[in-house]
Amino acid sequence: MSDKNNFEKNKPTLGWRFDNSYLDLPGMLYTQVLPTKARSPELVLFNKNLAESLGLRSDIINGEIEAEIFSGNHVPEGAQPIAQAYAGHQFGYFTFLGDGRAILLGEHVTPNGQRFDIQLKGSGITPYSRRGDGRAALGPMVREYIISEAMHSLGIPTTRSLAVSTTGESVSREKRLSGAVLTRVAASHIRVGTFEYVSQKGSVEDLKRLADYTINRHYPGSKSFINPYRQLLKATVRRQAQLIAKWQLVGFVHGVMNTDNMTISGETIDYGPCAFIDTYSSNAVFSSIDNNGRYAYGNQPKIAVWNLARFAETLLILLHKEPPKAIEIAETELAEFSSLYQTCWTNGMRSKLGIFNEEEKDKELFDHLLQIMQKNNADYTNTFLELTQMRKPQGEMEQNKEFVDWYIIWRDRLTRQSQSKSQSIQLMKDSNPAVIPRNHRVEEALKAIEEKNDYSILNALFNILEKPYAHTIDQLPYTKPPSPSDKPYVTFCGT
């Protein structure tokens, strides 16, 4: 008897403990829908470490039966699949949206009581698909798996990837590509766009129910305040300031910071046209659809504030019964972003440069280094890596008088603290990744999979990215930047 014939008899639960609290929200926020059956699913990637942290039975995940689960062919016991509705400002323009190719199975509650959304991405048409096919191609799903797990290893809040299954069918994009389904794990999928949707289509009571649900799920401490909705805004601003600072410190460019891609939980979500900077530039743009550089690397903090302002607008009616006072409250909380971000970023830069104490001119020192790096086309990650080793970066930077002068000032700055040189070096090692998911390495792995069904390059890359702060010899080949090219690196959203 085949595995598939045994499926109904065995019905492995894998340890799922589904709850579906989102269904307690107004019905306008979701539609119950089943995933589309995949013709011939195959489990090609599985995140054992994540599974174990979720309390799942990773020991039994190894074959056709599991492919049925992670492709959406089998809905686990207790799950109640839905597609979520939301809105969003996409490149500044408002539109109504929803999960056009993703289905939320439900919320898995871990043995220690943590709650996580389990979502299938690429699982078929939903009421929000518009003209889309509801499917996803293998390359973009593997790409999200790589980048999201690398972000987690870098210590950056992020949605995570549990599995990738191929469907045995092709999808039509610019050409025919292998279809796949990604299993995404998130603290929740509540977005700024979720609040925008309810504020446009629902009642004040609907908005209050969503806000109360969000507070209970992500910021329960807010309930003890006189105005819990102000605390919700304050907490969200704080989380986003911390998140964007972490992005900037590792040179991550999200690529599509629409309001539907900003979570209230403060996790990075949606790894479509994202990339990491090689040569440093505040103007770095990789997305094929960001023609005007709205979401350029240097613009990310400013865009985060813009998105948070859209969030604050949805809460005005809950912040205060008098509109002028509500606006004043919102503006006060939004104004905190800049100082919060600068504090997080400046502290992060101190750590990247081995500095333990604070001095008034530290930010000037940091800004000057970035200016020199941009002038000299310096590699962002490797510049800090070489400084971690207390040596001058090679190439143009090494001979540049402006950098040599900066280097002397920096070394002098390190003497004005009680910590030793070895302590500074250890702080820098802990703060500067030796490896990032370099774009050419990611593309190399994807090409091997798409053209040869060869996962060996990907597996080797995973092993390296899993411990980015290890600074080991086997990481050295992965620290090399790409070969010079006349063509800029371009990413695509994968839809």
C-alpha positions in Angstrom: 0.0 0.0 0.0 1.4 3.4 -1.0 2.1 6.3 1.4 -0.8 8.2 0.0 -3.2 5.3 0.5 -1.9 5.0 4.1 -2.6 8.7 4.6 -6.1 8.6 5.9 -5.3 5.6 8.1 -2.2 7.2 9.8 -3.2 10.9 9.6 0.0 12.2 11.2 -0.7 15.3 13.4 3.0 16.3 13.6 2.1 17.8 16.9 -0.1 20.6 15.6 -2.2 22.4 18.2 -4.4 24.7 16.2 -6.5 27.5 17.6 -8.3 30.0 15.4 -8.7 33.2 17.4 -8.7 35.4 14.3 -12.1 34.0 13.4 -13.5 35.9 16.4 -12.9 39.1 14.5 -15.4 40.7 12.1 -16.1 38.5 9.1 -15.1 41.3 6.7 -11.5 40.5 7.6 -11.3 37.0 6.1 -13.0 34.4 3.9 -12.9 30.7 4.7 -11.3 28.9 1.8 -9.5 25.6 1.2 -6.1 25.4 -0.5 -6.1 24.2 -4.1 -4.9 20.6 -4.5 -1.4 20.2 -5.9 -1.1 17.5 -8.6 2.1 15.8 -7.4 3.6 17.5 -4.3 7.1 16.8 -3.1 8.7 18.2 0.1 12.0 19.7 -1.0 12.9 21.9 2.1 12.1 21.4 5.7 13.3 23.5 8.6 13.9 21.0 11.4 15.2 23.5 13.9 12.1 25.7 13.5 9.8 22.7 13.7 11.4 21.6 17.0 11.0 25.1 18.4 7.3 24.9 17.5 7.0 21.6 19.3 6.3 19.6 16.1 7.3 16.0 15.4 10.3 16.7 13.1 11.3 13.0 13.3 8.4 11.9 11.1 8.7 14.6 8.4 10.4 12.9 5.6 8.2 11.8 2.7 5.1 11.9 0.6 2.7 12.2 3.5 4.4 15.3 4.7 4.3 16.8 1.2 0.6 16.4 1.3 0.5 18.5 4.5 2.9 21.3 3.4 1.4 21.6 -0.1 -2.1 22.2 1.3 -3.5 18.9 0.0 -4.2 17.8 3.6 -5.7 20.3 6.1 -4.4 19.4 9.5 -6.9 18.5 12.2 -8.1 21.7 14.0 -7.1 24.1 11.2 -9.7 26.3 9.7 -8.2 27.8 6.6 -8.9 31.4 5.7 -7.6 34.1 3.3 -7.2 37.4 5.1 -8.5 40.7 3.7 -6.5 43.9 4.1 -5.7 47.1 2.2 -2.5 48.9 1.6 -0.7 52.0 0.3 1.4 50.5 -2.6 4.0 53.0 -3.7 1.9 55.7 -2.0 -1.4 54.8 -3.6 -4.2 53.2 -1.6 -5.9 50.0 -2.7 -8.0 47.2 -1.3 -6.0 43.9 -1.2 -6.0 40.5 0.5 -4.3 37.1 0.4 -4.3 36.5 -3.3 -2.1 33.4 -3.1 -1.8 32.7 0.6 -4.0 30.8 3.0 -3.8 30.9 6.8 -4.3 27.4 8.2 -4.7 28.8 11.7 -2.7 29.6 14.8 -0.4 26.9 16.2 0.0 27.2 20.0 3.4 25.8 21.1 3.8 23.6 24.3 5.0 26.7 26.1 1.9 28.8 25.1 3.4 30.9 22.2 1.0 31.5 19.3 2.1 31.5 15.7 0.3 31.9 12.4 0.9 29.0 10.0 0.4 30.2 6.4 0.7 28.5 3.0 2.0 30.8 0.4 1.3 29.8 -3.2 -1.6 27.6 -2.2 -4.2 28.7 -4.9 -6.8 31.2 -5.8 -8.7 33.1 -3.1 -11.5 35.7 -3.3 -8.7 38.3 -3.3 -6.7 36.9 -6.2 -8.1 39.4 -8.7 -6.5 38.2 -12.0 -3.8 36.1 -10.3 -3.4 32.4 -10.5 -2.9 32.0 -6.7 0.2 30.0 -7.3 3.9 30.7 -6.7 7.1 29.7 -8.5 9.8 27.6 -6.8 12.5 30.2 -7.1 10.8 33.0 -5.1 9.7 30.6 -2.5 13.2 29.2 -1.9 14.5 32.8 -2.0 12.1 33.7 0.9 13.2 30.6 2.7 16.9 31.6 2.4 16.5 35.3 3.3 14.0 34.9 6.1 16.1 32.3 7.9 19.3 34.3 7.3 17.5 37.3 8.9 16.6 35.2 11.9 20.2 34.1 12.3 21.3 37.7 12.1 19.0 38.5 15.0 16.5 40.5 13.1 12.7 40.0 13.9 11.2 38.2 10.9 8.6 35.8 9.7 10.2 32.4 9.2 10.0 29.5 6.7 9.1 26.0 7.8 8.9 24.2 4.5 8.9 24.4 0.7 6.9 21.8 -1.3 6.9 21.6 -5.1 3.4 21.1 -6.6 4.3 19.0 -9.7 2.7 21.7 -11.8 4.1 24.7 -13.6 3.2 28.4 -13.3 3.2 30.9 -16.1 5.3 34.0 -15.5 7.6 35.4 -18.2 8.1 31.7 -18.9 6.9 28.4 -17.5 8.3 27.8 -14.0 8.0 25.0 -11.4 5.2 25.7 -8.9 5.8 25.6 -5.1 4.2 26.3 -1.8 6.0 27.9 1.1 4.9 27.3 4.7 5.4 30.6 6.5 5.4 31.1 10.3 4.6 34.5 11.8 3.8 36.0 15.2 0.7 37.2 13.2 -0.1 38.6 9.8 -1.8 41.7 11.2 -0.6 44.6 9.1 -0.9 48.4 8.9 -3.0 47.5 5.9 -5.3 45.4 8.1 -6.2 48.5 10.1 -6.6 50.5 6.9 -9.1 48.0 5.6 -11.3 48.1 8.7 -11.1 51.9 9.0 -12.4 52.2 5.4 -14.9 49.4 5.3 -16.0 48.7 8.9 -17.6 50.4 11.9 -15.9 52.0 14.9 -16.8 48.9 16.8 -15.1 46.7 14.2 -12.0 48.8 14.5 -12.1 48.6 18.3 -12.4 44.8 18.1 -9.3 44.6 15.8 -7.3 46.9 18.0 -8.3 45.0 21.2 -7.4 41.7 19.5 -4.0 43.1 18.5 -3.3 44.4 21.9 -4.2 41.1 23.5 -2.0 39.2 21.1 1.0 41.4 20.8 1.0 44.1 23.5 -1.0 42.9 26.5 0.8 45.3 28.8 -1.1 48.2 27.0 -4.3 47.1 28.7 -3.2 48.5 32.0 -3.0 52.1 30.7 -5.8 54.6 30.7 -5.6 54.9 26.9 -4.5 51.4 25.6 -4.8 52.5 22.0 -2.2 55.2 22.5 0.0 52.5 24.0 -0.6 50.3 20.9 0.6 53.1 18.7 3.5 53.8 20.9 4.6 50.1 21.1 4.3 49.7 17.3 6.3 52.8 16.7 9.0 51.5 19.0 9.1 48.0 17.4 9.4 49.5 13.9 12.1 51.9 14.9 14.1 49.0 16.3 13.4 46.8 13.3 14.4 49.4 10.7 17.6 50.2 12.6 18.5 46.5 12.5 17.9 46.5 8.7 20.2 49.5 8.2 22.9 48.1 10.3 23.3 44.9 8.2 22.6 46.6 4.8 19.2 45.0 4.1 17.0 46.6 1.5 13.4 45.4 1.8 12.4 46.7 -1.6 8.6 47.0 -1.2 7.7 48.8 2.0 4.0 49.1 1.2 1.7 49.4 4.3 0.4 45.9 3.7 4.0 44.8 4.2 4.4 46.4 7.6 3.4 44.1 10.5 2.1 45.5 13.8 4.2 42.8 15.6 7.4 44.4 14.3 8.5 41.4 12.2 10.0 41.6 8.7 7.5 40.2 6.2 7.4 39.6 2.4 10.8 38.8 0.9 9.9 39.6 -2.7 12.4 42.1 -4.3 14.7 42.4 -1.2 18.5 42.2 -1.3 21.6 43.0 0.7 24.0 45.8 -0.2 27.4 44.8 -1.5 28.9 48.2 -2.5 27.6 50.7 0.0 25.2 53.3 -1.3 22.4 55.1 0.5 20.6 55.2 -2.9 20.7 51.4 -3.3 17.6 50.0 -5.1 17.2 46.5 -6.3 13.5 46.1 -7.1 12.6 46.0 -10.7 9.4 48.0 -9.9 10.9 50.7 -7.8 11.7 53.1 -10.6 11.8 56.2 -8.6 13.7 54.9 -5.6 10.9 55.3 -3.1 12.1 52.3 -1.1 15.8 52.9 -1.5 18.1 51.8 1.4 18.5 55.3 2.7 14.8 56.0 2.5 13.7 53.1 4.7 13.5 55.0 8.0 11.5 57.8 6.4 9.1 55.4 4.7 8.6 53.6 8.0 7.4 56.9 9.6 5.1 57.4 6.6 3.6 54.0 7.0 3.2 54.5 10.7 1.4 57.7 10.1 -1.2 55.8 8.0 -1.5 53.4 11.0 -2.0 56.3 13.3 -4.7 57.8 11.1 -6.8 54.6 11.5 -6.6 54.9 15.3 -7.6 58.5 15.6 -11.2 57.8 16.5 -9.9 55.5 19.3 -7.2 57.8 20.5 -9.6 60.6 21.6 -13.2 61.6 21.1 -12.1 65.2 20.1 -10.3 65.0 16.6 -7.8 67.8 17.3 -6.7 66.1 20.5 -6.5 62.7 18.7 -4.3 64.2 16.1 -2.1 65.8 18.8 -1.7 62.4 20.5 -0.8 60.7 17.2 1.7 63.3 16.2 3.4 63.1 19.6 3.8 59.3 19.3 5.0 59.4 15.7 7.5 62.1 16.6 9.2 59.5 18.9 10.2 57.4 15.9 13.2 59.6 14.9 14.8 59.6 18.3 14.1 55.9 18.9 15.6 55.0 15.5 18.6 57.2 16.0 19.3 55.7 19.4 19.0 52.1 18.1 21.1 52.9 15.0 23.8 54.8 16.9 24.1 52.2 19.6 24.3 49.5 16.9 27.1 51.4 15.1 29.0 51.8 18.4 28.9 48.0 18.7 30.0 47.5 15.1 33.0 49.7 15.8 33.9 48.3 19.2 32.7 51.3 21.2 31.2 50.7 24.7 30.7 54.3 26.0 29.1 57.3 24.5 30.6 60.5 23.2 28.9 63.5 21.7 30.7 63.2 18.3 30.1 59.5 17.8 27.3 60.0 15.2 29.6 62.3 13.3 32.3 59.6 13.2 29.8 57.0 11.9 28.3 59.3 9.3 31.8 60.2 8.0 32.7 56.5 7.6 29.6 55.9 5.5 30.3 58.9 3.4 33.8 57.7 2.7 32.5 54.2 1.9 30.0 55.6 -0.6 32.7 57.8 -2.3 35.0 54.8 -2.7 32.5 52.1 -3.6 33.5 50.1 -0.5 31.8 46.8 0.3 29.6 47.5 3.3 29.9 44.1 5.1 33.5 43.6 4.4 34.6 47.1 5.5 33.2 46.3 9.0 34.6 42.8 8.8 38.1 44.1 8.2 37.8 46.8 10.9 36.8 44.0 13.2 40.2 42.4 12.5 41.7 45.8 13.3 43.1 46.3 9.8 42.5 48.8 7.2 40.1 47.7 4.4 41.9 46.7 1.2 41.6 48.4 -2.2 40.8 52.1 -2.7 39.9 52.6 0.9 43.4 51.6 2.1 45.1 54.3 0.0 42.4 57.0 0.6 43.8 59.8 2.8 40.3 60.7 4.0 39.8 57.2 5.2 43.3 56.9 6.7 42.6 60.1 8.7 39.2 58.6 9.8 40.9 55.4 10.8 43.4 57.2 13.1 40.5 59.1 14.8 38.6 55.8 15.3 41.6 54.1 16.8 42.0 57.0 19.1 38.3 56.9 20.0 38.8 53.3 21.2 41.4 54.4 23.8 38.8 56.6 25.5 37.0 53.8 27.2 37.9 51.4 30.0 37.4 48.2 27.9 40.5 46.5 26.4 41.3 46.1 22.7 40.3 42.4 22.9 37.0 43.3 24.4 36.4 45.7 21.5 37.2 43.1 19.0 34.8 40.6 20.6 32.0 43.2 20.6 32.7 43.8 16.9 32.7 40.1 16.1 29.3 39.8 17.9 27.9 42.8 16.0 29.4 42.4 12.5 28.3 39.4 10.5 31.1 37.7 8.6 28.6 36.5 6.1 25.3 37.7 4.7 23.1 36.1 2.0 25.0 37.8 -0.8 22.9 38.3 -3.8 25.2 36.4 -6.2 25.4 33.4 -3.8 21.6 33.3 -3.5 21.2 33.4 -7.3 23.8 30.7 -7.7 21.8 28.4 -5.4 18.5 29.2 -7.1 19.9 28.6 -10.5 21.2 25.2 -9.5 17.7 24.2 -8.2 15.7 25.6 -11.1 18.0 24.3 -13.8 19.4 21.0 -12.4 17.2 20.2 -9.3 20.5 20.4 -7.4 20.1 21.5 -3.8 23.7 20.9 -2.7 24.7 24.6 -3.2 21.7 25.7 -1.2 22.5 23.3 1.6 26.1 24.5 1.8 24.9 28.1 1.9 22.4 27.4 4.7 25.2 25.8 6.8 27.2 29.0 6.4 24.4 31.5 7.0 23.2 29.7 10.1 26.0 31.2 12.2 26.8 34.6 10.6 28.8 35.8 13.7 31.0 32.7 14.0 33.9 34.3 12.0 35.3 30.8 11.0 37.7 29.9 8.2 35.0 28.0 6.2 33.1 31.3 5.9 35.9 33.0 4.0 34.7 32.0 0.4 31.3 33.4 1.2 32.7 36.8 2.2 33.8 37.6 -1.3 31.7 40.2 -3.1 30.5 39.5 -6.7 32.6 40.1 -9.7 32.4 43.6 -11.2 29.5 44.0 -13.6 28.1 46.7 -15.8 24.6 45.6 -15.0 23.1 46.4 -11.6 21.6 43.6 -9.6 17.8 43.5 -10.0 15.2 41.6 -8.1 11.6 40.8 -8.9 8.5 40.4 -6.7 7.8 36.8 -7.8 4.1 37.3 -8.4 
